[in-house]
Amino acid sequence: MRTHELVLGWIEKQLSDGHLVLGGRLPAERALAEQLEVSRTSVREAIRILEAMGVVRAGVGSGKDAGTVVIAEPAAALGSALRLHVATQHLPVADIVQTRVLLESWAVSRAKADAPELMEAARLLDQMEVRPAVDDFLALDVAFHLALAEAAGNAVVSTIMGSLREAIEGYAAALTANLPNWESTAQRLRCEHRAILAAVNDGDGERAATLVAAHIEGYYREAGLGQPPAETRL
């Protein structure tokens, strides 16, 4: 085991045991190196890895922002990794579509009718009605789907959906060039969004799941890419 992995293991145990909590600070670099009997270089390497993972934020100098603080930004870290893998074509668009259908079908089928995220979803739909530019529409579209996912109250699903955000916006924007008529598509998407939200608000999770799957797959097909390669409905 490399020495920086010893540091990572110690920090993980401190977090799991509750000795380190959100907002808490790690010991100073020198103190941690002496405590674990490793080099300060190993401590720095471990902290850089944790920063990239969105677990800590390292500050320099003095004052309230100094030191290494435990934060919680898993979606940002996962999003960075996903964007890189999409760019290298390790994650095909079809697989992202399939994953969206699985996650979102599950989420809308379990969304809580009194969840505040549903009010946010309705507000986003109102903004789509003013016919924003394509890029703005797609950003609102993704935010709407994230709000629905968050209404299910599952932190892991919300985090995964959040990490997919930029990948979804990216492929959706790229596919607009394949659409025969953007305005017609946008109008259809607005109607489908309203129907999905109405089903969720009515407590009809099964219908909401069916609608959201058809909505996601429909855009993919309309852009000329055919049917996603595997059965995705629950």
For each residue, the residues with C-beta under 8 A, 3 or more apart:
1: 5 6
2: 5 6 42
3: 6 7 38 39 42
4: 7 8 38 42 43 45 46 49
5: 1 2 8 9 46
6: 1 2 3 9 10 36 38 42
7: 3 4 10 11 32 36 38 42 43 45 46 47
8: 4 5 11 12 46 49 50
9: 5 6 12 13
10: 6 7 13 14 36
11: 7 8 14 15 20 26 46 50
12: 8 9 15 16
13: 9 10 16 17
14: 10 11 17 19 20
15: 11 12 18 19 20 21 70
16: 12 13
17: 13 14
18: 15 21
19: 14 15
20: 11 14 15 24 26 70
21: 15 18 24 70
22: 70 71 72
23: 69 70 71
24: 20 21 69 70
25: 67 68 69 70
26: 11 20 32 47 56 67 68 69 70
27: 31 32 35
28: 31 32 67
29: 32 33 40 43 44 47
30: 33 34 40
31: 27 28 34 35
32: 7 26 27 28 29 35 36 43
33: 29 30 36 37 38 39 40 42 43
34: 30 31 37
35: 27 31 32
36: 6 7 10 32 33 43
37: 33 34
38: 3 4 6 7 33 42 43
39: 3 33 42 43
40: 29 30 33 43 44
41: 44 45
42: 2 3 4 6 7 33 38 39 45 46
43: 4 7 29 32 33 36 38 39 40 46 47
44: 29 40 41 47 48
45: 4 7 41 42 48 49
46: 4 5 7 8 11 42 43 49 50
47: 7 26 29 43 44 50 51 56 58 68
48: 44 45 51 52 58
49: 4 8 45 46 52 53
50: 8 11 46 47 53 55 56 68
51: 47 48 54 55 56 57 58
52: 48 49 77 80
53: 49 50 74 77
54: 51 71 72 73 74 75 76 77 78
55: 50 51 70 71 72 74 77
56: 26 47 50 51 68 69 70 71
57: 51 68 69 71
58: 47 48 51 67 68 69
59: 65 66 67 68 69
60: 66
61: 65 66
62: 66
63: 66
64:
65: 59 61
66: 59 60 61 62 63
67: 25 26 28 58 59
68: 25 26 47 50 56 57 58 59
69: 23 24 25 26 56 57 58 59
70: 15 20 21 22 23 24 25 26 55 56
71: 22 23 54 55 56 57
72: 22 54 55
73: 54 76 77
74: 53 54 55 77 78 159 163
75: 54 78 79 158 159 160 162 163 165
76: 54 73 79 80 163
77: 52 53 54 55 73 74 80 81 163
78: 54 74 75 81 82 159 160 162 163
79: 75 76 82 83 162 163 164 165 166 167
80: 52 76 77 83 84
81: 77 78 84 85 163
82: 78 79 85 86 91 163 164 166 167
83: 79 80 86 87 166 167 170
84: 80 81 87 88
85: 81 82 88 90 91
86: 82 83 89 90 91 93 96 167 170 171
87: 83 84
88: 84 85
89: 86 92
90: 85 86
91: 82 85 86 95 96 167
92: 89 95 96
93: 86 96 97 171 225
94: 97 98 220 225 228 229
95: 91 92 98 99
96: 86 91 92 93 99 100 164 167 168 171
97: 93 94 100 101 171 216 217 220 228 232
98: 94 95 101 102 228 229 230 232
99: 95 96 102 103 164
100: 96 97 103 104 145 164 168 216
101: 97 98 104 105 212 213 216 217 228 232 233
102: 98 99 105 106 232 234
103: 99 100 106 107 149 157 160 161
104: 100 101 107 108 145 148 149 161 212 213 216
105: 101 102 108 109 209 210 212 213 232 233 234
106: 102 103 109 110 152 157 209 234
107: 103 104 110 111 148 149 151 152 154 157 161
108: 104 105 111 148 151 152 196 199 200 205 208 209 211 212
109: 105 106 205 206 208 209 234
110: 106 107 152 153 154 205
111: 107 108 115 118 148 151 152 200 205 208
112: 115 151 152 153
113: 118 200 201 203
114:
115: 111 112 118 150 151 152 153
116: 119 120
117: 120 121 147 148 150 151
118: 111 113 115 121 122 147 148 151 197 200 201
119: 116 122 123
120: 116 117 123 124 147
121: 117 118 124 125 144 147 148 151 197
122: 118 119 125 126 197
123: 119 120 126 127
124: 120 121 127 128 140 143 144 147
125: 121 122 128 129 144 190 193 194 197
126: 122 123 129 130
127: 123 124 130 132 140
128: 124 125 132 137 140 141 144 186 189 190 193
129: 125 126 190
130: 126 127
131: 137 186
132: 127 128 136 137 140
133: 136 137
134: 137 138 173 176 182
135: 138 139 173
136: 132 133 139 140
137: 128 131 132 133 134 140 141 186
138: 134 135 141 142 169 172 173 176
139: 135 136 142 143 169
140: 124 127 128 132 136 137 143 144
141: 128 137 138 144 145 172 189 193
142: 138 139 145 146 165 168 169 172
143: 124 139 140 146 147
144: 121 124 125 128 140 141 147 148 193
145: 100 104 141 142 148 149 161 168
146: 142 143 149 150 158 161 162 165
147: 117 118 120 121 124 143 144 150 151
148: 104 107 108 111 117 118 121 144 145 151 152 196 197 200 212
149: 103 104 107 145 146 152 157 158 161
150: 115 117 146 147 153 158 161
151: 107 108 111 112 115 117 118 121 147 148 200
152: 106 107 108 110 111 112 115 148 149 157 158
153: 110 112 115 150
154: 107 110 157 158
155: 158 159
156: 159 160
157: 103 106 107 149 152 154 160 161
158: 75 146 149 150 152 154 155 161 162
159: 74 75 78 155 156 162 163
160: 75 78 103 156 157 163 164
161: 103 104 107 145 146 149 150 157 158 164 165
162: 75 78 79 146 158 159 165
163: 74 75 76 77 78 79 81 82 159 160
164: 79 82 96 99 100 160 161 167 168
165: 75 79 142 146 161 162 168 169
166: 79 82 83 169 170
167: 79 82 83 86 91 96 164 170 171
168: 96 100 142 145 164 165 171 172
169: 138 139 142 165 166 172 173
170: 83 86 166 167 173 174
171: 86 93 96 97 167 168 174 175
172: 138 141 142 168 169 175 176 219
173: 134 135 138 169 170 176
174: 170 171 177
175: 171 172 178 179 219 220 223 225
176: 134 138 172 173 179 182 223
177: 174
178: 175 223 224 225
179: 175 176 182 185 222 223
180: 184
181: 184 185
182: 134 176 179 185 186
183: 186 187
184: 180 181 187 188
185: 179 181 182 188 189 219 222
186: 128 131 137 182 183 189 190
187: 183 184 190 191
188: 184 185 191 192 218
189: 128 141 185 186 192 193 215 219
190: 125 128 129 186 187 193 194
191: 187 188 194 195
192: 188 189 195 196 211 214 215 218
193: 125 128 141 144 189 190 196 197 215
194: 125 190 191 197 198
195: 191 192 198 199 211
196: 108 148 192 193 199 200 208 211 212 215
197: 118 121 122 125 148 193 194 200 201
198: 194 195 201 202
199: 108 195 196 202 204 205 207 208 211
200: 108 111 113 118 148 151 196 197 203 204 205 208
201: 113 118 197 198
202: 198 199 207
203: 113 200
204: 199 200 207 208
205: 108 109 110 111 199 200 208 209
206: 109 209 210
207: 199 202 204 210 211
208: 108 109 111 196 199 200 204 205 211 212
209: 105 106 108 109 205 206 212 213 233 234
210: 105 206 207 213 214 233
211: 108 192 195 196 199 207 208 214 215
212: 101 104 105 108 148 196 208 209 215 216
213: 101 104 105 209 210 216 217 232 233
214: 192 210 211 217 218
215: 189 192 193 196 211 212 218 219
216: 97 100 101 104 212 213 219 220
217: 97 101 213 214 220 221 227 228 232
218: 188 192 214 215 221 222
219: 172 175 185 189 215 216 222 223
220: 94 97 175 216 217 223 225 226 227 228
221: 217 218 224 225 226 227
222: 179 185 218 219
223: 175 176 178 179 219 220
224: 178 221
225: 93 94 175 178 220 221
226: 220 221
227: 217 220 221
228: 94 97 98 101 217 220 232
229: 94 98
230: 98
231:
232: 97 98 101 102 105 213 217 228
233: 101 105 209 210 213
234: 102 105 106 109 209
